[in-house]
């Protein structure tokens, strides 16, 4: 039987943590993607100990930020184990050449990891659409929504309204342009300089204008 997985968004357009549990439903998702995410299967806790409840947990992580850096991850785990000494976390580092295949194979074989760290945008589109992720709508109370930007909330749910992710933090992502090149290509007309933004349509027009001006590496 396939397992469902819930996702926890760690950055607006950066990374998500997936936590496994049982269930099933299907949905579609937001378009912008970075890479295919992951699903997970909950680990059965080991026998209780005097210090607390022992457990072995597996974490598979893509190279999101410093999540691909073993030294940084080891430091996080050291802090975690200082508070939870009876929980042992085994980490496997994925990449974008074969990581998706590894996760898919693990899901189909019923041996998916407990946690997977990956970019949030494609989590809903891939695993959510396949019914492998848990609807987290009960976490999205009005109080919680008050502290979450609309763009991040939108990235966490699909077109049916099911929430497959929950933010731990939010970050701003920026784009920069070469103003001299844009001015020479008459592409500044497509930039909202006052508000430091542009529409997707104007972004494409600006790129085309710069390309047509003779800049082939756009």
N, C-alpha and C positions, 0 to 999 in steps of 0.2 A: 504494500500500500504506500502511495506517495505521501510524503510529509509536506506540510505547509511551513512557511517561514515568515516571520515578521521582520521588518527592516527598521533600523533606527538611523535617521539621517544625521551625519556628523558635520556637514557643512552644506550651505546652500547649493553649491554646485561642485562639491568636492568629494565626500566619501560617505558611505553608509555602512552600518553594522547590521548584519542579519542574524536574527535569533530564531531558532527552530521551535516548532510545536506542531500539533496535529490539526487537520481540518481540510477545507477545500472550497474554492470559488474562483471564478474566472473574470478577467477584466482587461481593458485596454489602457494605454498609458500615454503620458506626455512624450513629445517627440524628441527634444534635444537630448543627445546621448553622448556619453564619453566611452562607455564600454559595458559589456554584459556583466551583470552582478552575480549574485549567488544565492543559493538557498541553503537551509540548514536543518539539521535534525537534532532535537534536544538530547543531551547526554543524560544517561541515567546516573543519578548521584551514587557515589560509593557508600560503603558503610559509615555510619556516624563514628566520630572520634570524640575524645574528651574535649578537644579544643574547638570542635565545631563539626560541621558536616563536610566530609571529604568528597571531592569530585575531580574527575579528569575531564578537561574541556579542550576541544581542538579549535584552533583559529587559523583560517586561511586568509591571507591578505594580499591584495594587489598592491603595486608600488604607488599608493596614493600618498602624497606628501612624504612624511617620514615613515609611513607604514611599511615601506619596502626596505627600511634600514634596520638591520637586526640589532644594532647597538641601541637605537632609540626605542625599539619595541622591548628589548630586554630591560631597559630602564623603567618603562611603563609597567611591565610585569613585576619588577622588583617592588615598585610602590604598591601594586595591587596585592601581592603576596604578603606585604607587611601588614596589611589589614585582613587578608583572607589567606592565611598560611596553609589551609587544608585543601585549597583548590589549585590543582596543577594544570597549567595551560601549555599545550603543545602547539607550536606555530609552524605553519608551512607557508613559504613565500611563493606566490604565483606571479606569472608574467603574462603579457598579452599575446604571446605566441601560442601557448597551450593551456593557459589557466582556465579559460571557458570550457575547454574539452574536459579538463580534470574535474571541474565542478559538476558538469552535466553527467559525466560518467558516475560520479559519486552519488548524485541524486537518483539516477536510474538504478543504481545498485543498492540503494537503501543505506548508504554509508556516508551521507553528506556530513560535513563538519558542523560543529555547533554554531560557529560564528564565521562570517565572511565579511571582510572590509573591502568596499568597492564604491565607485562613483554612483551617486543616487539616481541620476536621470534615467538610466536604462534598467534599473531594478524593477520598476513598475511595468515597463514595457515588455520585459522578457519574462521574469519569473512570475510577476503578478498576473500577466495576461494568460499564463499557463495554469493558473490556479494553485500555485505553489507557495503563495504568501498569505499571511493572515491579515484580515481586515482589522486595523488598529483604531477604528473610529471612536471607540470608547475612551481613548486617551485624549482625543481632541475636544476637550471641554471649552466652553466660552472663555474661561479664565486663561487656559493655555493659549488659545488662539490670539488673545489680546497681546501676547508677547512675540508672536511669530509673524513675519512679513508675509504679504499675500503671495509673492512669487515663490517663497519657500513652501508655503502651504500647498500651492498649486502643484509643485514638483512632487509632493508626497502622496498625491491621490490620482486616481484614474477618472475617466469620463463618467463612470457610473457613480462617483462620489465615494468609493471605497478608499480608505487611507492605508497605504502599505509601508509608510515610513513615519518616523517622528524625530524632530530635530533635537540634537544635543547642543548644537551651536550653529551660528550663521556667520558666513563671511561674505564680503563684497569682492566681486571679480571685476576687473577693469580692462579696457582695451585702450591702446595708444595709437595715434596716427602720426605720420611724418607730415607736418603742416606744410612744409615747403613743397613737398611732392604733391600734396593734395591741391594746393593753390595753383601750381603749374598745370595740373590736370583739370582745373575748374571743378574739382570734386568737393570743395568746401560747401557748395550749395546744398549738399546732401547731409551736412552735419548740423545738428542743433547745438551751436556753440554756447548759447546762453545756458542751456540745461545740461550740457556735456553728455549728450546722448544722440541716438538716431534710431530710426525704425529699421526693421529688417529689410524692407523694400529699398530704403535709401542706402543702407549698408551695401547691398548688392549693386546699386547704381554707382556708388562711389568706387567700389572695387573695379567695376567695368570701366569707369572713366579713367582710373589710374592705369589700368591695363592698356586701354586704347591710346594713352599718352606715350606709350612706348616702354612702360615698365612691365617686363614679362614675369618678373618674380613678385607676384602680388599675393 
